Amino acid sequence: MEYYVDRIEADEVVCETPDGETLRLPLTALPEGTREGSVLREEEGVFILDDAAAEARRATLFALQEALFGADADA
């Protein structure tokens, strides 16, 4: 299963699943370096960071932003 880190609130991480469900996980259960925008994968009950998936997701969202608002969107 893949989880997208939406935000970190104190000692909890709020994640979203690909189907839009929200899940709260304890920060202590996640790997060091977990931050907003991280992509987590659960494998055999252990969460791991998927940096390649996070970068691909950021690139997709950036391309969508440019398509919607033009090249000056971040200016």
Stockholm file with secondary structure:
# STOCKHOLM 1.0

chainA/1-75         MEYYVDRIEADEVVCETPDGETLRLPLTALPEGTREGSVLREEEGVFILDDAAAEARRATLFALQEALFGADADA
#=GR chainA/1-75 SS CEEEEEEEETTEEEEECTTSCEEEEEGGGSCTTCCTTCEEEEETTEEEECHHHHHHHHHHHHHHHHHHHCTTTTC
#=GC SS_cons        CEEEEEEEETTEEEEECTTSCEEEEEGGGSCTTCCTTCEEEEETTEEEECHHHHHHHHHHHHHHHHHHHCTTTTC
//
